[in-house]
Amino acid sequence: MTRLTVLEAATYFGISKRTVFRRISEGKFKSEKVNAKVLVILDDDNVAKIDMQKELEIKELELEVTGLRQQLEMQIQQTEFFRNECDRLQLQVLAGSASNRGIFGRLRSLFGGQRELPRSEGLT
């Protein structure tokens, strides 16, 4: 039999002290009072089961963390790819607009320096 203080039991089970007291009152935990302190009594078999459950949960969480790290790495690579693609497209647009300046300048001179090209009567 293992005896834990309420704080130790709360830490061990990953719950609050209030929950430990509630479980005691519900009869889920055995307890005893020693020198005005409440001690939670755990069977050694239950402690071993809990330890095994905790180890399994830890392994599951470690696997989940590994998967999330892989997803994050993939997202980082995709972000970098799209950032590079965006830069490439911006350069293409800039290069295109630089080469088109001459064309637009010639069109403006043809139409008397107007900012906009004349519209056809039938088109709106």
C-alpha positions as protocol buffer text, in pm:
chain_id: "A"
residue {
  index: 1
  type: MET
  ca { x: 0 y: 0 z: 0 }
}
residue {
  index: 2
  type: THR
  ca { x: 124 y: 342 z: -97 }
}
residue {
  index: 3
  type: ARG
  ca { x: 20 y: 652 z: 94 }
}
residue {
  index: 4
  type: LEU
  ca { x: 33 y: 996 z: -64 }
}
residue {
  index: 5
  type: THR
  ca { x: -62 y: 1339 z: 62 }
}
residue {
  index: 6
  type: VAL
  ca { x: -344 y: 1508 z: -126 }
}
residue {
  index: 7
  type: LEU
  ca { x: -93 y: 1730 z: -306 }
}
residue {
  index: 8
  type: GLU
  ca { x: 124 y: 1430 z: -402 }
}
residue {
  index: 9
  type: ALA
  ca { x: -183 y: 1242 z: -526 }
}
residue {
  index: 10
  type: ALA
  ca { x: -297 y: 1543 z: -728 }
}
residue {
  index: 11
  type: THR
  ca { x: 47 y: 1575 z: -886 }
}
residue {
  index: 12
  type: TYR
  ca { x: 72 y: 1200 z: -948 }
}
residue {
  index: 13
  type: PHE
  ca { x: -267 y: 1180 z: -1121 }
}
residue {
  index: 14
  type: GLY
  ca { x: -236 y: 1518 z: -1293 }
}
residue {
  index: 15
  type: ILE
  ca { x: -551 y: 1653 z: -1127 }
}
residue {
  index: 16
  type: SER
  ca { x: -630 y: 1930 z: -879 }
}
residue {
  index: 17
  type: LYS
  ca { x: -635 y: 1887 z: -501 }
}
residue {
  index: 18
  type: ARG
  ca { x: -1007 y: 1966 z: -511 }
}
residue {
  index: 19
  type: THR
  ca { x: -1062 y: 1674 z: -751 }
}
residue {
  index: 20
  type: VAL
  ca { x: -868 y: 1445 z: -514 }
}
residue {
  index: 21
  type: PHE
  ca { x: -1097 y: 1544 z: -227 }
}
residue {
  index: 22
  type: ARG
  ca { x: -1403 y: 1495 z: -449 }
}
residue {
  index: 23
  type: ARG
  ca { x: -1286 y: 1148 z: -548 }
}
residue {
  index: 24
  type: ILE
  ca { x: -1230 y: 1065 z: -183 }
}
residue {
  index: 25
  type: SER
  ca { x: -1583 y: 1176 z: -98 }
}
residue {
  index: 26
  type: GLU
  ca { x: -1721 y: 978 z: -394 }
}
residue {
  index: 27
  type: GLY
  ca { x: -1539 y: 668 z: -270 }
}
residue {
  index: 28
  type: LYS
  ca { x: -1312 y: 645 z: -574 }
}
residue {
  index: 29
  type: PHE
  ca { x: -1001 y: 697 z: -358 }
}
residue {
  index: 30
  type: LYS
  ca { x: -938 y: 538 z: -22 }
}
residue {
  index: 31
  type: SER
  ca { x: -801 y: 771 z: 242 }
}
residue {
  index: 32
  type: GLU
  ca { x: -709 y: 800 z: 605 }
}
residue {
  index: 33
  type: LYS
  ca { x: -629 y: 1085 z: 841 }
}
residue {
  index: 34
  type: VAL
  ca { x: -291 y: 1087 z: 1010 }
}
residue {
  index: 35
  type: ASN
  ca { x: -198 y: 1379 z: 1236 }
}
residue {
  index: 36
  type: ALA
  ca { x: -482 y: 1588 z: 1086 }
}
residue {
  index: 37
  type: LYS
  ca { x: -349 y: 1521 z: 735 }
}
residue {
  index: 38
  type: VAL
  ca { x: -548 y: 1336 z: 474 }
}
residue {
  index: 39
  type: LEU
  ca { x: -350 y: 1061 z: 304 }
}
residue {
  index: 40
  type: VAL
  ca { x: -466 y: 889 z: -14 }
}
residue {
  index: 41
  type: ILE
  ca { x: -414 y: 514 z: -8 }
}
residue {
  index: 42
  type: LEU
  ca { x: -322 y: 341 z: -332 }
}
residue {
  index: 43
  type: ASP
  ca { x: -292 y: -31 z: -387 }
}
residue {
  index: 44
  type: ASP
  ca { x: 43 y: -123 z: -536 }
}
residue {
  index: 45
  type: ASP
  ca { x: -137 y: -304 z: -820 }
}
residue {
  index: 46
  type: ASN
  ca { x: -327 y: 14 z: -903 }
}
residue {
  index: 47
  type: VAL
  ca { x: -4 y: 215 z: -892 }
}
residue {
  index: 48
  type: ALA
  ca { x: 156 y: -25 z: -1141 }
}
residue {
  index: 49
  type: LYS
  ca { x: -148 y: -1 z: -1372 }
}
residue {
  index: 50
  type: ILE
  ca { x: -146 y: 377 z: -1351 }
}
residue {
  index: 51
  type: ASP
  ca { x: 227 y: 385 z: -1426 }
}
residue {
  index: 52
  type: MET
  ca { x: 174 y: 165 z: -1732 }
}
residue {
  index: 53
  type: GLN
  ca { x: -113 y: 387 z: -1850 }
}
residue {
  index: 54
  type: LYS
  ca { x: 103 y: 694 z: -1806 }
}
residue {
  index: 55
  type: GLU
  ca { x: 385 y: 534 z: -2006 }
}
residue {
  index: 56
  type: LEU
  ca { x: 141 y: 448 z: -2287 }
}
residue {
  index: 57
  type: GLU
  ca { x: 2 y: 802 z: -2286 }
}
residue {
  index: 58
  type: ILE
  ca { x: 356 y: 942 z: -2299 }
}
residue {
  index: 59
  type: LYS
  ca { x: 442 y: 720 z: -2597 }
}
residue {
  index: 60
  type: GLU
  ca { x: 121 y: 825 z: -2775 }
}
residue {
  index: 61
  type: LEU
  ca { x: 199 y: 1191 z: -2711 }
}
residue {
  index: 62
  type: GLU
  ca { x: 556 y: 1146 z: -2834 }
}
residue {
  index: 63
  type: LEU
  ca { x: 422 y: 992 z: -3158 }
}
residue {
  index: 64
  type: GLU
  ca { x: 177 y: 1279 z: -3196 }
}
residue {
  index: 65
  type: VAL
  ca { x: 456 y: 1532 z: -3140 }
}
residue {
  index: 66
  type: THR
  ca { x: 668 y: 1358 z: -3405 }
}
residue {
  index: 67
  type: GLY
  ca { x: 380 y: 1373 z: -3652 }
}
residue {
  index: 68
  type: LEU
  ca { x: 318 y: 1739 z: -3574 }
}
residue {
  index: 69
  type: ARG
  ca { x: 686 y: 1820 z: -3622 }
}
residue {
  index: 70
  type: GLN
  ca { x: 677 y: 1651 z: -3962 }
}
residue {
  index: 71
  type: GLN
  ca { x: 366 y: 1850 z: -4056 }
}
residue {
  index: 72
  type: LEU
  ca { x: 533 y: 2171 z: -3941 }
}
residue {
  index: 73
  type: GLU
  ca { x: 845 y: 2097 z: -4144 }
}
residue {
  index: 74
  type: MET
  ca { x: 628 y: 2031 z: -4451 }
}
residue {
  index: 75
  type: GLN
  ca { x: 441 y: 2360 z: -4394 }
}
residue {
  index: 76
  type: ILE
  ca { x: 773 y: 2545 z: -4363 }
}
residue {
  index: 77
  type: GLN
  ca { x: 895 y: 2394 z: -4691 }
}
residue {
  index: 78
  type: GLN
  ca { x: 570 y: 2480 z: -4866 }
}
residue {
  index: 79
  type: THR
  ca { x: 582 y: 2836 z: -4732 }
}
residue {
  index: 80
  type: GLU
  ca { x: 939 y: 2875 z: -4855 }
}
residue {
  index: 81
  type: PHE
  ca { x: 842 y: 2737 z: -5196 }
}
residue {
  index: 82
  type: PHE
  ca { x: 549 y: 2978 z: -5231 }
}
residue {
  index: 83
  type: ARG
  ca { x: 757 y: 3270 z: -5106 }
}
residue {
  index: 84
  type: ASN
  ca { x: 1017 y: 3195 z: -5375 }
}
residue {
  index: 85
  type: GLU
  ca { x: 745 y: 3153 z: -5637 }
}
residue {
  index: 86
  type: CYS
  ca { x: 593 y: 3488 z: -5535 }
}
residue {
  index: 87
  type: ASP
  ca { x: 934 y: 3657 z: -5566 }
}
residue {
  index: 88
  type: ARG
  ca { x: 983 y: 3501 z: -5910 }
}
residue {
  index: 89
  type: LEU
  ca { x: 641 y: 3618 z: -6030 }
}
residue {
  index: 90
  type: GLN
  ca { x: 700 y: 3969 z: -5895 }
}
residue {
  index: 91
  type: LEU
  ca { x: 1026 y: 3986 z: -6091 }
}
residue {
  index: 92
  type: GLN
  ca { x: 842 y: 3873 z: -6404 }
}
residue {
  index: 93
  type: VAL
  ca { x: 577 y: 4142 z: -6354 }
}
residue {
  index: 94
  type: LEU
  ca { x: 841 y: 4408 z: -6296 }
}
residue {
  index: 95
  type: ALA
  ca { x: 1037 y: 4299 z: -6602 }
}
residue {
  index: 96
  type: GLY
  ca { x: 717 y: 4296 z: -6807 }
}
residue {
  index: 97
  type: SER
  ca { x: 609 y: 4640 z: -6692 }
}
residue {
  index: 98
  type: ALA
  ca { x: 955 y: 4782 z: -6768 }
}
residue {
  index: 99
  type: SER
  ca { x: 943 y: 4649 z: -7122 }
}
residue {
  index: 100
  type: ASN
  ca { x: 581 y: 4769 z: -7163 }
}
residue {
  index: 101
  type: ARG
  ca { x: 663 y: 5128 z: -7063 }
}
residue {
  index: 102
  type: GLY
  ca { x: 793 y: 5192 z: -7412 }
}
residue {
  index: 103
  type: ILE
  ca { x: 473 y: 5060 z: -7569 }
}
residue {
  index: 104
  type: PHE
  ca { x: 250 y: 5268 z: -7340 }
}
residue {
  index: 105
  type: GLY
  ca { x: 463 y: 5577 z: -7406 }
}
residue {
  index: 106
  type: ARG
  ca { x: 426 y: 5533 z: -7781 }
}
residue {
  index: 107
  type: LEU
  ca { x: 50 y: 5487 z: -7746 }
}
residue {
  index: 108
  type: ARG
  ca { x: 23 y: 5806 z: -7537 }
}
residue {
  index: 109
  type: SER
  ca { x: 214 y: 6003 z: -7798 }
}
residue {
  index: 110
  type: LEU
  ca { x: -19 y: 5870 z: -8067 }
}
residue {
  index: 111
  type: PHE
  ca { x: -324 y: 5988 z: -7872 }
}
residue {
  index: 112
  type: GLY
  ca { x: -191 y: 6330 z: -7776 }
}
residue {
  index: 113
  type: GLY
  ca { x: -58 y: 6252 z: -7426 }
}
residue {
  index: 114
  type: GLN
  ca { x: -395 y: 6138 z: -7291 }
}
residue {
  index: 115
  type: ARG
  ca { x: -377 y: 5925 z: -6976 }
}
residue {
  index: 116
  type: GLU
  ca { x: -646 y: 5689 z: -7101 }
}
residue {
  index: 117
  type: LEU
  ca { x: -695 y: 5536 z: -7441 }
}
residue {
  index: 118
  type: PRO
  ca { x: -1006 y: 5654 z: -7629 }
}
residue {
  index: 119
  type: ARG
  ca { x: -1304 y: 5424 z: -7605 }
}
residue {
  index: 120
  type: SER
  ca { x: -1503 y: 5302 z: -7899 }
}
residue {
  index: 121
  type: GLU
  ca { x: -1856 y: 5439 z: -7916 }
}
residue {
  index: 122
  type: GLY
  ca { x: -2023 y: 5098 z: -7910 }
}
residue {
  index: 123
  type: LEU
  ca { x: -1825 y: 4965 z: -7611 }
}
residue {
  index: 124
  type: THR
  ca { x: -1898 y: 5063 z: -7252 }
}
